[in-house]
């Protein structure tokens, strides 16, 4: 479970970094709080940060469930792909939002697999 905890903490650090980049963009483009729009590049940073939050609410329970009922090593491995996907998503979305798809999928697929593997692991334990 140590690897799973490490991946979760790295995901939170990654999320905090994205939030820092939003704050920096807010200053650079003079977007006064509480505004959440106002410059195209600021909007991109903000959307990456919010989309990552939207993904984390699914990712964290999914990795924990599969790690507990299934295999923590595989859970951590899938989680590592999630982290890489989020970095790819961040870089592509900020540069050209139309090219965000690959990064999104590299992060989304592991989460979907964690959910399916978690469900299968629970059912396997319930049955037998």
C-alpha positions in Angstrom: 0.0 0.0 0.0 3.0 2.3 0.3 3.2 2.7 -3.4 -0.5 3.5 -3.6 -0.1 6.2 -0.9 2.9 7.6 -2.8 0.9 7.8 -6.0 -2.0 9.5 -4.3 0.3 12.0 -2.6 2.0 12.7 -5.9 -1.4 13.3 -7.5 -2.2 15.8 -4.8 1.2 17.5 -5.3 0.5 17.6 -9.0 -2.9 19.2 -8.3 -1.3 21.8 -6.0 1.2 22.6 -8.8 -1.6 23.2 -11.2 -3.3 25.5 -8.7 0.0 27.4 -8.3 0.1 27.8 -12.1 -3.5 29.2 -12.0 -2.4 31.7 -9.4 0.6 32.7 -11.4 -1.5 33.1 -14.5 -4.1 35.2 -12.5 -1.3 37.6 -11.6 0.3 37.6 -15.1 -2.9 38.3 -16.9 -4.4 40.6 -14.2 -7.4 38.5 -13.5 -8.9 39.9 -10.2 -10.6 37.5 -7.8 -13.3 36.2 -7.8 -13.2 36.2 -11.6 -12.5 32.9 -13.2 -12.3 34.1 -16.8 -10.7 37.0 -18.6 -7.8 35.9 -20.7 -7.6 32.8 -22.9 -4.3 31.5 -21.4 -5.6 32.0 -17.8 -8.8 30.2 -18.8 -6.7 27.2 -20.0 -4.7 26.9 -16.7 -8.0 27.2 -14.8 -9.7 24.5 -16.8 -6.7 22.1 -16.4 -6.9 22.7 -12.6 -10.7 22.2 -12.4 -10.6 19.2 -14.8 -7.9 17.6 -12.6 -10.1 18.1 -9.5 -13.0 16.5 -11.4 -10.8 13.5 -12.2 -9.3 13.2 -8.6 -12.7 12.7 -7.1 -13.0 9.5 -9.1 -9.4 8.5 -9.2 -8.6 8.5 -5.4 -11.5 6.2 -4.3 -10.9 4.0 -7.3 -7.2 3.4 -6.6 -7.9 2.8 -2.9 -10.6 0.3 -3.6 -8.6 -1.7 -6.1 -5.5 -1.6 -3.9 -7.4 -2.8 -0.9 -9.5 -5.5 -2.5 -7.3 -6.3 -5.4 -3.6 -5.7 -6.0 -1.8 -2.6 -4.6 1.1 -2.9 -7.0 -1.1 -2.9 -10.1 -3.1 -0.1 -8.6 0.0 2.0 -8.1 1.1 1.2 -11.7 -2.2 2.3 -13.1 -2.0 5.4 -10.9 1.4 6.3 -12.3 -0.2 6.4 -15.8 -2.9 8.7 -14.4 -0.1 11.1 -13.2 1.6 11.0 -16.6 -1.7 11.6 -18.4 -2.4 14.6 -16.2 1.0 16.1 -17.1 0.4 15.5 -20.8 -3.1 17.0 -20.4 -1.7 20.1 -18.7 1.0 20.7 -21.3 -1.2 20.2 -24.3 -4.2 22.1 -23.0 -2.2 25.2 -22.0 -0.5 25.2 -25.4 -3.4 24.2 -27.7 -6.7 23.0 -26.1 -7.6 21.1 -29.3 -4.7 18.7 -28.7 -5.7 17.8 -25.1 -7.3 14.5 -26.1 -4.3 12.1 -25.8 -3.3 13.4 -22.3 -6.9 13.2 -21.2 -7.2 9.6 -22.3 -3.9 8.5 -20.8 -5.2 9.7 -17.5 -8.8 8.6 -17.9 -8.2 5.0 -19.0 -6.3 4.0 -15.9 -9.1 5.4 -13.8 -11.7 3.4 -15.7 -9.5 0.3 -15.3 -9.1 1.0 -11.6 -12.9 1.1 -11.2 -13.5 -2.1 -13.2 -10.6 -3.9 -11.4 -12.0 -2.7 -8.1 -15.5 -4.0 -8.9 -14.1 -7.3 -10.1 -12.0 -7.7 -7.0 -14.9 -7.1 -4.7 -17.2 -9.4 -6.6 -14.5 -12.1 -6.6 -14.2 -11.8 -2.8 -18.0 -11.8 -2.3 -18.4 -14.9 -4.4 -15.6 -16.9 -3.1 
